[in-house]
Amino acid sequence: MKIKLLFFGIATDLVGENSIFYELKSAASLLNLKKELMLNYPKLKNIKDFAIAVNEEYAEDDLVLKENDVVAIIPPVSGG
C-alpha cells in the first residue's frame, strides 16, 4: 500500500526530503507508521512530539491509513 509523506520544518532537514512515496506492507494505524518512521529515519527521534495530518486533517494515532493517503509530519513550531 502506497502513501505519500510530506515533511515540514525541521522534519525536512532530519529526513533529507520534503516529500516521499512510502510503501506500507498492509493497512496500518498512524501509531504503526510513527514506529516505522522512527526505525527508518532515526533522526526523527530528535523531535519530541509532532502532529500528523492525513489528507489535510489532523489525525489521531488510531486512524487506519488507506491507499494513496497523504500524510503530513508537522513538528512543533516556535517563534517570537
PyMOL Python script that loads the backbone (N, CA, C, O; Angstrom):
from pymol import cmd

cmd.read_pdbstr("""\
ATOM      1  N   MET A   1       0.847  -1.172   0.000  1.00  0.00           N
ATOM      2  CA  MET A   1       0.000   0.000   0.000  1.00  0.00           C
ATOM      3  C   MET A   1       0.891   1.234   0.000  1.00  0.00           C
ATOM      4  O   MET A   1       1.771   1.370   0.851  1.00  0.00           O
ATOM      5  N   LYS A   2       0.667   2.123  -0.945  1.00  0.00           N
ATOM      6  CA  LYS A   2       1.478   3.339  -1.031  1.00  0.00           C
ATOM      7  C   LYS A   2       0.746   4.528  -0.428  1.00  0.00           C
ATOM      8  O   LYS A   2      -0.458   4.709  -0.608  1.00  0.00           O
ATOM      9  N   ILE A   3       1.527   5.336   0.299  1.00  0.00           N
ATOM     10  CA  ILE A   3       1.035   6.606   0.802  1.00  0.00           C
ATOM     11  C   ILE A   3       2.086   7.661   0.447  1.00  0.00           C
ATOM     12  O   ILE A   3       3.218   7.333   0.093  1.00  0.00           O
ATOM     13  N   LYS A   4       1.699   8.904   0.545  1.00  0.00           N
ATOM     14  CA  LYS A   4       2.656   9.990   0.324  1.00  0.00           C
ATOM     15  C   LYS A   4       2.905  10.664   1.660  1.00  0.00           C
ATOM     16  O   LYS A   4       1.966  11.011   2.378  1.00  0.00           O
ATOM     17  N   LEU A   5       4.186  10.849   1.991  1.00  0.00           N
ATOM     18  CA  LEU A   5       4.572  11.537   3.212  1.00  0.00           C
ATOM     19  C   LEU A   5       5.083  12.922   2.875  1.00  0.00           C
ATOM     20  O   LEU A   5       5.905  13.085   1.974  1.00  0.00           O
ATOM     21  N   LEU A   6       4.600  13.917   3.595  1.00  0.00           N
ATOM     22  CA  LEU A   6       5.078  15.288   3.471  1.00  0.00           C
ATOM     23  C   LEU A   6       5.743  15.667   4.781  1.00  0.00           C
ATOM     24  O   LEU A   6       5.186  15.434   5.854  1.00  0.00           O
ATOM     25  N   PHE A   7       6.931  16.249   4.699  1.00  0.00           N
ATOM     26  CA  PHE A   7       7.663  16.656   5.896  1.00  0.00           C
ATOM     27  C   PHE A   7       7.755  18.180   5.922  1.00  0.00           C
ATOM     28  O   PHE A   7       8.012  18.814   4.898  1.00  0.00           O
ATOM     29  N   PHE A   8       7.542  18.755   7.095  1.00  0.00           N
ATOM     30  CA  PHE A   8       7.585  20.204   7.247  1.00  0.00           C
ATOM     31  C   PHE A   8       8.614  20.580   8.310  1.00  0.00           C
ATOM     32  O   PHE A   8       8.958  19.774   9.173  1.00  0.00           O
ATOM     33  N   GLY A   9       9.101  21.828   8.230  1.00  0.00           N
ATOM     34  CA  GLY A   9      10.012  22.365   9.235  1.00  0.00           C
ATOM     35  C   GLY A   9      11.261  21.521   9.391  1.00  0.00           C
ATOM     36  O   GLY A   9      11.850  21.075   8.407  1.00  0.00           O
ATOM     37  N   ILE A  10      11.659  21.306  10.633  1.00  0.00           N
ATOM     38  CA  ILE A  10      12.883  20.576  10.952  1.00  0.00           C
ATOM     39  C   ILE A  10      12.806  19.124  10.483  1.00  0.00           C
ATOM     40  O   ILE A  10      13.843  18.508  10.238  1.00  0.00           O
ATOM     41  N   ALA A  11      11.607  18.566  10.354  1.00  0.00           N
ATOM     42  CA  ALA A  11      11.463  17.182   9.881  1.00  0.00           C
ATOM     43  C   ALA A  11      12.051  17.031   8.478  1.00  0.00           C
ATOM     44  O   ALA A  11      12.620  15.989   8.155  1.00  0.00           O
ATOM     45  N   THR A  12      11.919  18.062   7.646  1.00  0.00           N
ATOM     46  CA  THR A  12      12.507  18.035   6.304  1.00  0.00           C
ATOM     47  C   THR A  12      14.013  17.875   6.393  1.00  0.00           C
ATOM     48  O   THR A  12      14.600  17.081   5.659  1.00  0.00           O
ATOM     49  N   ASP A  13      14.645  18.629   7.292  1.00  0.00           N
ATOM     50  CA  ASP A  13      16.102  18.545   7.456  1.00  0.00           C
ATOM     51  C   ASP A  13      16.521  17.186   8.003  1.00  0.00           C
ATOM     52  O   ASP A  13      17.535  16.633   7.577  1.00  0.00           O
ATOM     53  N   LEU A  14      15.759  16.649   8.933  1.00  0.00           N
ATOM     54  CA  LEU A  14      16.121  15.384   9.560  1.00  0.00           C
ATOM     55  C   LEU A  14      15.989  14.197   8.614  1.00  0.00           C
ATOM     56  O   LEU A  14      16.758  13.240   8.700  1.00  0.00           O
ATOM     57  N   VAL A  15      15.018  14.262   7.715  1.00  0.00           N
ATOM     58  CA  VAL A  15      14.784  13.172   6.770  1.00  0.00           C
ATOM     59  C   VAL A  15      15.567  13.387   5.472  1.00  0.00           C
ATOM     60  O   VAL A  15      15.950  12.430   4.800  1.00  0.00           O
ATOM     61  N   GLY A  16      15.798  14.657   5.130  1.00  0.00           N
ATOM     62  CA  GLY A  16      16.526  14.968   3.903  1.00  0.00           C
ATOM     63  C   GLY A  16      15.637  15.103   2.678  1.00  0.00           C
ATOM     64  O   GLY A  16      16.139  15.226   1.560  1.00  0.00           O
ATOM     65  N   GLU A  17      14.346  15.081   2.870  1.00  0.00           N
ATOM     66  CA  GLU A  17      13.368  15.217   1.781  1.00  0.00           C
ATOM     67  C   GLU A  17      12.176  16.012   2.298  1.00  0.00           C
ATOM     68  O   GLU A  17      11.908  16.036   3.499  1.00  0.00           O
ATOM     69  N   ASN A  18      11.461  16.664   1.376  1.00  0.00           N
ATOM     70  CA  ASN A  18      10.228  17.314   1.826  1.00  0.00           C
ATOM     71  C   ASN A  18       8.997  16.476   1.505  1.00  0.00           C
ATOM     72  O   ASN A  18       7.923  16.712   2.058  1.00  0.00           O
ATOM     73  N   SER A  19       9.149  15.486   0.602  1.00  0.00           N
ATOM     74  CA  SER A  19       8.060  14.547   0.347  1.00  0.00           C
ATOM     75  C   SER A  19       8.630  13.267  -0.252  1.00  0.00           C
ATOM     76  O   SER A  19       9.605  13.288  -1.004  1.00  0.00           O
ATOM     77  N   ILE A  20       7.993  12.154   0.104  1.00  0.00           N
ATOM     78  CA  ILE A  20       8.378  10.861  -0.449  1.00  0.00           C
ATOM     79  C   ILE A  20       7.140   9.986  -0.567  1.00  0.00           C
ATOM     80  O   ILE A  20       6.162  10.171   0.157  1.00  0.00           O
ATOM     81  N   PHE A  21       7.194   9.033  -1.485  1.00  0.00           N
ATOM     82  CA  PHE A  21       6.176   7.991  -1.514  1.00  0.00           C
ATOM     83  C   PHE A  21       6.689   6.875  -0.617  1.00  0.00           C
ATOM     84  O   PHE A  21       7.866   6.517  -0.675  1.00  0.00           O
ATOM     85  N   TYR A  22       5.815   6.329   0.205  1.00  0.00           N
ATOM     86  CA  TYR A  22       6.213   5.360   1.215  1.00  0.00           C
ATOM     87  C   TYR A  22       5.345   4.124   1.076  1.00  0.00           C
ATOM     88  O   TYR A  22       4.124   4.224   0.950  1.00  0.00           O
ATOM     89  N   GLU A  23       5.967   2.973   1.099  1.00  0.00           N
ATOM     90  CA  GLU A  23       5.256   1.704   0.943  1.00  0.00           C
ATOM     91  C   GLU A  23       5.018   1.059   2.307  1.00  0.00           C
ATOM     92  O   GLU A  23       5.958   0.825   3.066  1.00  0.00           O
ATOM     93  N   LEU A  24       3.766   0.779   2.605  1.00  0.00           N
ATOM     94  CA  LEU A  24       3.397   0.039   3.805  1.00  0.00           C
ATOM     95  C   LEU A  24       3.029  -1.382   3.390  1.00  0.00           C
ATOM     96  O   LEU A  24       2.412  -1.576   2.343  1.00  0.00           O
ATOM     97  N   LYS A  25       3.392  -2.362   4.185  1.00  0.00           N
ATOM     98  CA  LYS A  25       3.119  -3.753   3.838  1.00  0.00           C
ATOM     99  C   LYS A  25       1.627  -4.058   3.858  1.00  0.00           C
ATOM    100  O   LYS A  25       1.151  -4.876   3.071  1.00  0.00           O
ATOM    101  N   SER A  26       0.905  -3.422   4.730  1.00  0.00           N
ATOM    102  CA  SER A  26      -0.532  -3.636   4.837  1.00  0.00           C
ATOM    103  C   SER A  26      -1.145  -2.416   5.504  1.00  0.00           C
ATOM    104  O   SER A  26      -0.460  -1.442   5.815  1.00  0.00           O
ATOM    105  N   ALA A  27      -2.464  -2.494   5.718  1.00  0.00           N
ATOM    106  CA  ALA A  27      -3.129  -1.393   6.407  1.00  0.00           C
ATOM    107  C   ALA A  27      -2.462  -1.194   7.766  1.00  0.00           C
ATOM    108  O   ALA A  27      -2.201  -2.156   8.488  1.00  0.00           O
ATOM    109  N   ALA A  28      -2.194   0.044   8.098  1.00  0.00           N
ATOM    110  CA  ALA A  28      -1.504   0.357   9.350  1.00  0.00           C
ATOM    111  C   ALA A  28      -2.138   1.588   9.977  1.00  0.00           C
ATOM    112  O   ALA A  28      -2.680   2.452   9.288  1.00  0.00           O
ATOM    113  N   SER A  29      -2.056   1.645  11.295  1.00  0.00           N
ATOM    114  CA  SER A  29      -2.526   2.832  12.005  1.00  0.00           C
ATOM    115  C   SER A  29      -1.414   3.878  11.981  1.00  0.00           C
ATOM    116  O   SER A  29      -0.271   3.577  11.638  1.00  0.00           O
ATOM    117  N   LEU A  30      -1.759   5.088  12.345  1.00  0.00           N
ATOM    118  CA  LEU A  30      -0.743   6.140  12.437  1.00  0.00           C
ATOM    119  C   LEU A  30       0.317   5.785  13.464  1.00  0.00           C
ATOM    120  O   LEU A  30       1.490   6.104  13.274  1.00  0.00           O
ATOM    121  N   LEU A  31      -0.072   5.136  14.540  1.00  0.00           N
ATOM    122  CA  LEU A  31       0.900   4.731  15.550  1.00  0.00           C
ATOM    123  C   LEU A  31       1.921   3.759  14.946  1.00  0.00           C
ATOM    124  O   LEU A  31       3.119   3.876  15.204  1.00  0.00           O
ATOM    125  N   ASN A  32       1.445   2.801  14.145  1.00  0.00           N
ATOM    126  CA  ASN A  32       2.355   1.875  13.470  1.00  0.00           C
ATOM    127  C   ASN A  32       3.285   2.621  12.522  1.00  0.00           C
ATOM    128  O   ASN A  32       4.479   2.329  12.455  1.00  0.00           O
ATOM    129  N   LEU A  33       2.734   3.582  11.791  1.00  0.00           N
ATOM    130  CA  LEU A  33       3.542   4.366  10.864  1.00  0.00           C
ATOM    131  C   LEU A  33       4.614   5.143  11.616  1.00  0.00           C
ATOM    132  O   LEU A  33       5.767   5.178  11.186  1.00  0.00           O
ATOM    133  N   LYS A  34       4.250   5.766  12.733  1.00  0.00           N
ATOM    134  CA  LYS A  34       5.223   6.518  13.532  1.00  0.00           C
ATOM    135  C   LYS A  34       6.385   5.627  13.956  1.00  0.00           C
ATOM    136  O   LYS A  34       7.548   6.016  13.850  1.00  0.00           O
ATOM    137  N   LYS A  35       6.060   4.421  14.440  1.00  0.00           N
ATOM    138  CA  LYS A  35       7.106   3.487  14.874  1.00  0.00           C
ATOM    139  C   LYS A  35       8.012   3.114  13.715  1.00  0.00           C
ATOM    140  O   LYS A  35       9.232   3.057  13.864  1.00  0.00           O
ATOM    141  N   GLU A  36       7.407   2.860  12.552  1.00  0.00           N
ATOM    142  CA  GLU A  36       8.183   2.500  11.365  1.00  0.00           C
ATOM    143  C   GLU A  36       9.094   3.649  10.934  1.00  0.00           C
ATOM    144  O   GLU A  36      10.251   3.432  10.573  1.00  0.00           O
ATOM    145  N   LEU A  37       8.563   4.868  10.975  1.00  0.00           N
ATOM    146  CA  LEU A  37       9.361   6.028  10.580  1.00  0.00           C
ATOM    147  C   LEU A  37      10.537   6.239  11.520  1.00  0.00           C
ATOM    148  O   LEU A  37      11.625   6.609  11.079  1.00  0.00           O
ATOM    149  N   MET A  38      10.328   6.007  12.813  1.00  0.00           N
ATOM    150  CA  MET A  38      11.423   6.158  13.774  1.00  0.00           C
ATOM    151  C   MET A  38      12.539   5.145  13.513  1.00  0.00           C
ATOM    152  O   MET A  38      13.715   5.440  13.725  1.00  0.00           O
ATOM    153  N   LEU A  39      12.161   3.946  13.051  1.00  0.00           N
ATOM    154  CA  LEU A  39      13.163   2.935  12.708  1.00  0.00           C
ATOM    155  C   LEU A  39      13.914   3.298  11.436  1.00  0.00           C
ATOM    156  O   LEU A  39      15.136   3.169  11.361  1.00  0.00           O
ATOM    157  N   ASN A  40      13.162   3.757  10.434  1.00  0.00           N
ATOM    158  CA  ASN A  40      13.765   4.064   9.129  1.00  0.00           C
ATOM    159  C   ASN A  40      14.451   5.419   9.079  1.00  0.00           C
ATOM    160  O   ASN A  40      15.369   5.621   8.284  1.00  0.00           O
ATOM    161  N   TYR A  41      14.015   6.348   9.916  1.00  0.00           N
ATOM    162  CA  TYR A  41      14.591   7.696   9.971  1.00  0.00           C
ATOM    163  C   TYR A  41      14.881   8.037  11.432  1.00  0.00           C
ATOM    164  O   TYR A  41      14.153   8.827  12.033  1.00  0.00           O
ATOM    165  N   PRO A  42      15.937   7.453  12.012  1.00  0.00           N
ATOM    166  CA  PRO A  42      16.197   7.620  13.448  1.00  0.00           C
ATOM    167  C   PRO A  42      16.363   9.067  13.895  1.00  0.00           C
ATOM    168  O   PRO A  42      16.147   9.374  15.067  1.00  0.00           O
ATOM    169  N   LYS A  43      16.740   9.953  12.993  1.00  0.00           N
ATOM    170  CA  LYS A  43      16.899  11.362  13.377  1.00  0.00           C
ATOM    171  C   LYS A  43      15.574  11.996  13.783  1.00  0.00           C
ATOM    172  O   LYS A  43      15.563  13.007  14.484  1.00  0.00           O
ATOM    173  N   LEU A  44      14.456  11.412  13.349  1.00  0.00           N
ATOM    174  CA  LEU A  44      13.149  11.940  13.744  1.00  0.00           C
ATOM    175  C   LEU A  44      12.937  11.844  15.254  1.00  0.00           C
ATOM    176  O   LEU A  44      12.093  12.548  15.808  1.00  0.00           O
ATOM    177  N   LYS A  45      13.700  10.974  15.921  1.00  0.00           N
ATOM    178  CA  LYS A  45      13.586  10.866  17.379  1.00  0.00           C
ATOM    179  C   LYS A  45      13.990  12.162  18.068  1.00  0.00           C
ATOM    180  O   LYS A  45      13.676  12.364  19.241  1.00  0.00           O
ATOM    181  N   ASN A  46      14.696  13.055  17.338  1.00  0.00           N
ATOM    182  CA  ASN A  46      15.088  14.355  17.892  1.00  0.00           C
ATOM    183  C   ASN A  46      13.891  15.285  18.080  1.00  0.00           C
ATOM    184  O   ASN A  46      13.972  16.275  18.808  1.00  0.00           O
ATOM    185  N   ILE A  47      12.790  14.961  17.425  1.00  0.00           N
ATOM    186  CA  ILE A  47      11.558  15.741  17.600  1.00  0.00           C
ATOM    187  C   ILE A  47      10.745  15.036  18.669  1.00  0.00           C
ATOM    188  O   ILE A  47      10.313  13.899  18.478  1.00  0.00           O
ATOM    189  N   LYS A  48      10.535  15.707  19.799  1.00  0.00           N
ATOM    190  CA  LYS A  48       9.845  15.053  20.915  1.00  0.00           C
ATOM    191  C   LYS A  48       8.403  14.712  20.576  1.00  0.00           C
ATOM    192  O   LYS A  48       7.914  13.646  20.951  1.00  0.00           O
ATOM    193  N   ASP A  49       7.732  15.586  19.886  1.00  0.00           N
ATOM    194  CA  ASP A  49       6.334  15.352  19.561  1.00  0.00           C
ATOM    195  C   ASP A  49       6.028  16.072  18.266  1.00  0.00           C
ATOM    196  O   ASP A  49       6.476  17.200  18.056  1.00  0.00           O
ATOM    197  N   PHE A  50       5.275  15.435  17.406  1.00  0.00           N
ATOM    198  CA  PHE A  50       4.879  16.106  16.173  1.00  0.00           C
ATOM    199  C   PHE A  50       3.434  15.755  15.853  1.00  0.00           C
ATOM    200  O   PHE A  50       2.935  14.687  16.208  1.00  0.00           O
ATOM    201  N   ALA A  51       2.789  16.677  15.180  1.00  0.00           N
ATOM    202  CA  ALA A  51       1.410  16.454  14.764  1.00  0.00           C
ATOM    203  C   ALA A  51       1.420  15.732  13.425  1.00  0.00           C
ATOM    204  O   ALA A  51       2.374  15.827  12.654  1.00  0.00           O
ATOM    205  N   ILE A  52       0.352  15.019  13.172  1.00  0.00           N
ATOM    206  CA  ILE A  52       0.200  14.344  11.891  1.00  0.00           C
ATOM    207  C   ILE A  52      -1.163  14.708  11.331  1.00  0.00           C
ATOM    208  O   ILE A  52      -2.179  14.661  12.024  1.00  0.00           O
ATOM    209  N   ALA A  53      -1.154  15.070  10.066  1.00  0.00           N
ATOM    210  CA  ALA A  53      -2.401  15.317   9.351  1.00  0.00           C
ATOM    211  C   ALA A  53      -2.501  14.291   8.226  1.00  0.00           C
ATOM    212  O   ALA A  53      -1.513  13.984   7.559  1.00  0.00           O
ATOM    213  N   VAL A  54      -3.696  13.771   8.028  1.00  0.00           N
ATOM    214  CA  VAL A  54      -3.948  12.831   6.938  1.00  0.00           C
ATOM    215  C   VAL A  54      -4.985  13.474   6.030  1.00  0.00           C
ATOM    216  O   VAL A  54      -6.088  13.814   6.458  1.00  0.00           O
ATOM    217  N   ASN A  55      -4.607  13.633   4.775  1.00  0.00           N
ATOM    218  CA  ASN A  55      -5.493  14.268   3.795  1.00  0.00           C
ATOM    219  C   ASN A  55      -5.991  15.626   4.289  1.00  0.00           C
ATOM    220  O   ASN A  55      -7.171  15.960   4.182  1.00  0.00           O
ATOM    221  N   GLU A  56      -5.043  16.395   4.836  1.00  0.00           N
ATOM    222  CA  GLU A  56      -5.240  17.779   5.263  1.00  0.00           C
ATOM    223  C   GLU A  56      -6.104  17.945   6.520  1.00  0.00           C
ATOM    224  O   GLU A  56      -6.613  19.035   6.781  1.00  0.00           O
ATOM    225  N   GLU A  57      -6.273  16.865   7.302  1.00  0.00           N
ATOM    226  CA  GLU A  57      -6.990  16.963   8.566  1.00  0.00           C
ATOM    227  C   GLU A  57      -6.153  16.315   9.652  1.00  0.00           C
ATOM    228  O   GLU A  57      -5.633  15.215   9.466  1.00  0.00           O
ATOM    229  N   TYR A  58      -6.019  16.995  10.795  1.00  0.00           N
ATOM    230  CA  TYR A  58      -5.263  16.415  11.899  1.00  0.00           C
ATOM    231  C   TYR A  58      -5.880  15.080  12.295  1.00  0.00           C
ATOM    232  O   TYR A  58      -7.100  14.917  12.294  1.00  0.00           O
ATOM    233  N   ALA A  59      -5.011  14.125  12.636  1.00  0.00           N
ATOM    234  CA  ALA A  59      -5.486  12.771  12.905  1.00  0.00           C
ATOM    235  C   ALA A  59      -4.854  12.228  14.184  1.00  0.00           C
ATOM    236  O   ALA A  59      -3.795  12.680  14.617  1.00  0.00           O
ATOM    237  N   GLU A  60      -5.529  11.252  14.772  1.00  0.00           N
ATOM    238  CA  GLU A  60      -5.074  10.587  15.989  1.00  0.00           C
ATOM    239  C   GLU A  60      -4.348   9.294  15.632  1.00  0.00           C
ATOM    240  O   GLU A  60      -4.445   8.799  14.509  1.00  0.00           O
ATOM    241  N   ASP A  61      -3.619   8.757  16.609  1.00  0.00           N
ATOM    242  CA  ASP A  61      -2.792   7.564  16.400  1.00  0.00           C
ATOM    243  C   ASP A  61      -3.570   6.333  15.971  1.00  0.00           C
ATOM    244  O   ASP A  61      -2.998   5.445  15.338  1.00  0.00           O
ATOM    245  N   ASP A  62      -4.853   6.248  16.294  1.00  0.00           N
ATOM    246  CA  ASP A  62      -5.615   5.042  15.970  1.00  0.00           C
ATOM    247  C   ASP A  62      -6.216   5.054  14.555  1.00  0.00           C
ATOM    248  O   ASP A  62      -6.834   4.071  14.145  1.00  0.00           O
ATOM    249  N   LEU A  63      -6.043   6.141  13.814  1.00  0.00           N
ATOM    250  CA  LEU A  63      -6.558   6.209  12.452  1.00  0.00           C
ATOM    251  C   LEU A  63      -5.855   5.169  11.581  1.00  0.00           C
ATOM    252  O   LEU A  63      -4.629   5.062  11.612  1.00  0.00           O
ATOM    253  N   VAL A  64      -6.621   4.407  10.806  1.00  0.00           N
ATOM    254  CA  VAL A  64      -6.047   3.411   9.905  1.00  0.00           C
ATOM    255  C   VAL A  64      -5.875   4.051   8.534  1.00  0.00           C
ATOM    256  O   VAL A  64      -6.815   4.600   7.959  1.00  0.00           O
ATOM    257  N   LEU A  65      -4.656   3.967   8.029  1.00  0.00           N
ATOM    258  CA  LEU A  65      -4.325   4.572   6.740  1.00  0.00           C
ATOM    259  C   LEU A  65      -4.874   3.751   5.584  1.00  0.00           C
ATOM    260  O   LEU A  65      -5.054   2.538   5.688  1.00  0.00           O
ATOM    261  N   LYS A  66      -5.137   4.447   4.470  1.00  0.00           N
ATOM    262  CA  LYS A  66      -5.639   3.804   3.265  1.00  0.00           C
ATOM    263  C   LYS A  66      -4.707   4.124   2.095  1.00  0.00           C
ATOM    264  O   LYS A  66      -3.927   5.075   2.149  1.00  0.00           O
ATOM    265  N   GLU A  67      -4.800   3.328   1.057  1.00  0.00           N
ATOM    266  CA  GLU A  67      -4.027   3.534  -0.163  1.00  0.00           C
ATOM    267  C   GLU A  67      -4.149   4.991  -0.629  1.00  0.00           C
ATOM    268  O   GLU A  67      -5.241   5.559  -0.646  1.00  0.00           O
ATOM    269  N   ASN A  68      -3.021   5.579  -1.004  1.00  0.00           N
ATOM    270  CA  ASN A  68      -2.938   6.944  -1.553  1.00  0.00           C
ATOM    271  C   ASN A  68      -3.221   8.057  -0.552  1.00  0.00           C
ATOM    272  O   ASN A  68      -3.383   9.208  -0.956  1.00  0.00           O
ATOM    273  N   ASP A  69      -3.286   7.750   0.739  1.00  0.00           N
ATOM    274  CA  ASP A  69      -3.424   8.828   1.733  1.00  0.00           C
ATOM    275  C   ASP A  69      -2.191   9.727   1.665  1.00  0.00           C
ATOM    276  O   ASP A  69      -1.091   9.276   1.344  1.00  0.00           O
ATOM    277  N   VAL A  70      -2.398  10.993   1.970  1.00  0.00           N
ATOM    278  CA  VAL A  70      -1.302  11.950   2.066  1.00  0.00           C
ATOM    279  C   VAL A  70      -1.137  12.284   3.549  1.00  0.00           C
ATOM    280  O   VAL A  70      -2.046  12.807   4.192  1.00  0.00           O
ATOM    281  N   VAL A  71       0.050  11.965   4.070  1.00  0.00           N
ATOM    282  CA  VAL A  71       0.318  12.111   5.498  1.00  0.00           C
ATOM    283  C   VAL A  71       1.368  13.199   5.698  1.00  0.00           C
ATOM    284  O   VAL A  71       2.477  13.105   5.172  1.00  0.00           O
ATOM    285  N   ALA A  72       1.017  14.219   6.453  1.00  0.00           N
ATOM    286  CA  ALA A  72       1.933  15.329   6.727  1.00  0.00           C
ATOM    287  C   ALA A  72       2.495  15.192   8.131  1.00  0.00           C
ATOM    288  O   ALA A  72       1.750  15.019   9.096  1.00  0.00           O
ATOM    289  N   ILE A  73       3.829  15.273   8.238  1.00  0.00           N
ATOM    290  CA  ILE A  73       4.531  15.238   9.518  1.00  0.00           C
ATOM    291  C   ILE A  73       4.844  16.686   9.877  1.00  0.00           C
ATOM    292  O   ILE A  73       5.624  17.349   9.193  1.00  0.00           O
ATOM    293  N   ILE A  74       4.227  17.173  10.960  1.00  0.00           N
ATOM    294  CA  ILE A  74       4.322  18.594  11.316  1.00  0.00           C
ATOM    295  C   ILE A  74       4.972  18.739  12.698  1.00  0.00           C
ATOM    296  O   ILE A  74       4.333  18.463  13.714  1.00  0.00           O
ATOM    297  N   PRO A  75       6.218  19.165  12.739  1.00  0.00           N
ATOM    298  CA  PRO A  75       6.886  19.334  14.046  1.00  0.00           C
ATOM    299  C   PRO A  75       6.343  20.546  14.791  1.00  0.00           C
ATOM    300  O   PRO A  75       5.682  21.401  14.202  1.00  0.00           O
ATOM    301  N   PRO A  76       6.624  20.614  16.092  1.00  0.00           N
ATOM    302  CA  PRO A  76       6.206  21.799  16.853  1.00  0.00           C
ATOM    303  C   PRO A  76       6.819  23.059  16.259  1.00  0.00           C
ATOM    304  O   PRO A  76       7.936  23.037  15.741  1.00  0.00           O
ATOM    305  N   VAL A  77       6.090  24.132  16.339  1.00  0.00           N
ATOM    306  CA  VAL A  77       6.575  25.406  15.796  1.00  0.00           C
ATOM    307  C   VAL A  77       6.752  26.370  16.956  1.00  0.00           C
ATOM    308  O   VAL A  77       5.885  26.501  17.821  1.00  0.00           O
ATOM    309  N   SER A  78       7.893  27.038  16.952  1.00  0.00           N
ATOM    310  CA  SER A  78       8.108  28.083  17.955  1.00  0.00           C
ATOM    311  C   SER A  78       8.512  29.347  17.227  1.00  0.00           C
ATOM    312  O   SER A  78       8.987  29.305  16.092  1.00  0.00           O
ATOM    313  N   GLY A  79       8.327  30.421  17.865  1.00  0.00           N
ATOM    314  CA  GLY A  79       8.667  31.697  17.228  1.00  0.00           C
ATOM    315  C   GLY A  79       8.456  32.830  18.195  1.00  0.00           C
ATOM    316  O   GLY A  79       8.082  32.646  19.353  1.00  0.00           O
ATOM    317  N   GLY A  80       8.702  33.971  17.690  1.00  0.00           N
ATOM    318  CA  GLY A  80       8.522  35.103  18.579  1.00  0.00           C
ATOM    319  C   GLY A  80       8.483  36.385  17.837  1.00  0.00           C
ATOM    320  O   GLY A  80       8.335  37.445  18.444  1.00  0.00           O
TER     321      GLY A  80
END
""", "prot")
cmd.dss("prot")
cmd.show_as("cartoon", "prot")
cmd.util.cbc("prot")
cmd.orient("prot")
